[in-house]
Amino acid sequence: MNRIVSLLALAASVLGTSASAIAQELPETKVVLRISRGYLQELTGKEFRRDVTVQADPSATPIRGQAHVEGTVDVRLQPSTTSGTFDLLFRGTVQTRLVGTSKPVEVRTHGTASFSGQRHFNLREDGLAGDKVALQVDYHSTVDDIASLRGGLIGAVTRRFARPAVMRGMPEGDREAGRRIQHELAVALEKETDQIAVAINKVRPFVNKAEDLLRAEKLLPEGRAERRVATTNDHLYMSIGPTGHRIPALPKLDSAKGGPIELWIALERGGQESFFGPVAAPWGLFKPYVVQRVAGHSRELAELIDRVRVEAVGAWYVVTFAPDMLGAS
């Protein structure tokens, strides 16, 4: 068993053989975090519906009523070999039924706003960050009724003279309503999609600990390791390795081995076949020793190892952990 290599929780830990001796044979060690587009879409959902109570007092004209929001969210990754970027694309409608009071009349309207927009995210060395939500809104409403707050003849005359003034003010009223919808919807979408950054950034401390563990096992060279990010149509990537390393092309895994968030660990001899075969021993038997070893570096990593699935894919170890480990639903 003197050449058995254990798994890192999020990197690699060498068991049995001298770590420093193996480091001399292994000129490059790569750790690749891969996050699927499907996971990002799961965090946002594909559709959303909301019913909102409207209570506002613009320009001393109280407005009350209801708004119904329906929309879709699509995740679009931006392929790049040097950056980890993606956009959330929003599209939908807002249906309103409102009552505005400007004494001596009440004006009842219904309206429709169509909206579209996006939010840009960027995966960097220090984590995932999102820009402000940018929305375009086009709102139009129709007057259903103009009611006087007084009855009888005075009320009828009031309604008659109020209608032209109400109709003249509709275009500006629609523009103001559109601006309010744009602002409030952008704030709501930003708050809800912040969970993407929260979930992804929960991975970052483990990646940092993985780097520390690699150094402790003499599997990274002296000096600062380089982090690289990249994007394909289906995945975000972050890699840790010596300066100048490249993120490798990784195979697509089926559900039996892969998952929404995968940590790939490769320890290779330059120009030779992999030093490692399959994961040594049944993982259920092998894991307690790995947990004990890693706990010496990080108890938090050791606790995570106890919950992950591990597979061997060619020269790689693949650690898969489910979204619920990050507190994401």
N, C-alpha and C positions, 0 to 999 in steps of 0.2 A: 504493500500500500504506500511505499515511499514516493510514488509519483502521482498520487491522487490529488486532483486540484479541486478545491471547494468553490462554491459559488459566492460571489459578492451579493449582498442584497441589491445594490445598485451599481456594483462594479465587479471586482474579483478578489478572491482571497486564496492564497496558495497554501495547501496542506502538505505536510510530509517533507518534500524536497526543499532545499534552501531557497528562499525567495530571491536572495541576491544573485545566486547562481543562475536561476532561471531568467532573471531580468537581463543578464548578459546575452542570453540566447534569443531573447524576444525584443527586437529593436523597436517594435511599435505595439502599443496597447490601445485599443479603441473601445469606448463605451458610447453607445448610441441610444438616445431616447427617441422613440417614435410614437407620435400621437396621431390617431386617425381622424380624418374628416368626419366620420360617422360619430365619433365621440363628441366633437365640437357641436355637431348638429343635435345630438341628444341633449346636450346642456341647454341649448336654446329652444328646442322644440321646432317643429315645422310650421305650426299654426298657433295663433293666439286670438282669444276673444275676451273682451272686457265690457262690462256695463258700468258706466260712470255717472254719478250724480253731479250735475253742474250747478254751481252756486257762485255767482260772480257779481261784481258791482263796477263795471267799467263806465267811466264818465258819468257817474252818479245815476246810471240806469240799471237797476238791479235786474239780473237775468238768472232764471232758474230752469231746470229741466233735466233731461236725460240724454246721454250719448252712448251709442253702441259702437265698439271698435272691433273690427275683424281684420286680421292680417296674416301674412306669411313671412317666414324668415328662411333665407337660404345662405349656406356657408359656401363661399367661393375662395379656395386657396389660390395664391399667386405663385406659380412655379418659379423657383429661383435656386441657383446653386450657392448663393451667398447671403440670403435673407430668409427669415421665417415670417411671412406676412399672409394675412387673409382678411377678407371682408365679410361682414354680415350684411345681407341685402334685405331690405324691408319693403313690403308693398301691401296696400290694403285700403280700407275705407272707414270713415267715421260717419255714422248716421245720427242726426240730432233732432230732438223735439224740444223747443225752447219757448219760454214766455218772458218777454221783456216788458218792464213797467216804466213808463215815462208819463207821469200824471199830466193829463187826466185819462190816459188810455193804456191798455195792455195790448201787446202785439204778440200773437202766437205764430210761430214759424216751424218749418221742418227743413232740414238741409242735409247735404251730402258733401263730404270732403274726401277726395282721393289723395293718397300720400305714397311717396316712394323715397327711399334714401338708403344710407349705408353707415356702417361703423367699421373703421379700419383698425386692425390689431397687428402688433409687431412683436415677435418672439426675439428677445435679445439675450445677451449673456446674463443680465440681471433679472430676467423674468419676462412675463408677457404683459404688455401694456396696450390699452385701447384709447383711441382718439375720441373726441366728442361725436355724438350722433349727428349726422347731417340729413335733414329732411326737406323735401319739397311738398307743399300742401296746396291744393286747389279746392276752395270751398265756395259753394253756392247754396243759397237758401230761397225758400218760397214762403210768402205770407199766406197763412191759412185763415187768419181772422184778426180783425182789429176791434177790440171791445172797449167801450167807455166805462169808466169807473162810476159814472152817474147814469141813471135811467131816464126814461121818458124822452121828451122832445129835445132837451138839452143834450142827452146822451147821443141821440141820432145825429144831431148837428155836429157834435164833437167828432164822431166817427167819420162823417163826411169830409170835414176839413182836415182831419188828421191823416187820411189815406195818402194824399199827394206828398206830404212831408215824409211819411214813412217810406214810400216807394223811392223818393229821391235819395234817402239815406241808406238804402239797401246795399249798393255797391261798396260803400265805405264800411258799412257794418259787416259785410261778408269778408272784406280784407282784414278787418280787426279780428273777427272770429277765426279766420285762417291763421293769423299770427299766433293767437292764443293756443289753438290746437297744435300748431307746429311746436311751440315751446313746451307745452305740457306733455305731449306725446314723446318728444325727444328725451325729456327728463325721465319719463317712465321706462322707455326702452333702454336707456343708458343704465338705469338702476338694475333692471332685470338681467341685462347681458354682462354686467360686471362680474357675475358668477363664473364666467369663463376664465377670466384672469385669476380670480380667487382659487378656482380648482387647479388650474395649470401651475400656478405659483406654489401650490402645496407640494409639487414634485421637486421644485428647485432645491430646497434644503437637503433632500435625499441625494440629489445629484452632487451637491457640494460635499456631503459626507462621503459619497462614493470616491470623489477625487482625493479626499484626505486618506481614505483607506487604501487606495492605489499607491499613494506615496508611502504610506506606512509599510506596505508590502514590497516596496522598491520596484513597482511595476510602472511607474512614471519617472521620466528622467528628472534630474535636478533642474530647478528653475520653474517658471510659471507654465502650466499646461495651457494649451490653446483650446478655446471653445469655438465651434463653428455651428452655424444654423443653415438650414436649407428647407425648401418646400417643393413638393410635387403636387399633382392634382388631387392626391388622396391622403397625404401625410405631411405633418410638420416633423422636422428633425433637429435634434441638438446632439453634438458629438463632443467628447472630451478626448484629447490625445496630445502627443508631442507637437510642437510647432511645425506647421506645414502638412499635417495629416489631412486626408480627404475623407469626407463622409462616403462610405461605401454603398453600393447598390445592394439593398436587402431584399430577399424574396418575400412575396406575399404569403402569409400563413393562413391556413383554414382555422375555423373556430376551435378545433381541438388543441391547437398549439398557440395561436395568436390571441390578441385581445385589443381593446381600444387603446390601451397604453402599454407599451412594451419597452423593456430595457434590454438591449443587445450588448453582450460582452464578448469580445474577441481577443484571444491571446494567441498570436501567430508567430511562427518563425519566418523570417524574411526569406522569400523564395522557396519555401518548403511547405509540405503538408502540415496540417494542424498538429500541434503537440498533443492535443487532447482528443479523446474519443468521446463516446456518449457520457452523459452525466453519470458519475461513478455511483454504483450501487442504487437500489431503489431509493428514490428521493425521500420517502417516508423514514427510511433508516439513516440516510445520510444527513438529513436536515438537522437533527439535534447537535451534531458536531459542528456544523457550519454556524448555527445560531450561537453556540458557545464561543466559537472563535471570533465571530464578528462583534459579539457583545463586548469584547475587550476593547474595541475601537469605538463602538456606538451602540448603546442599548436601544436607541430608537430604531436604528437599522435592523438590529437583531429581532425586535418585535415585529417589524414589517416582514422580514424574511419568513417568519413563522406563518404568514398568511398568504404568501404568494405561490404561484405555480411556476415551475421551472421545466424547460424543455431544452434539448440539444438539437440544434439545426446546423448541420455541417460543422464548421469550426467555431460556431457561436453558441453561447448560452443565452437563452431568451427567458427573461423574467417578466411575467405578466401579472399585473395587479388590476383589480376591478375598480370602477369609479367610486364605489362606496367606501373604498379605503381612503379616498381623498375627501370624504364628506360630501360628495356630489351625488345628486339623485338623477 
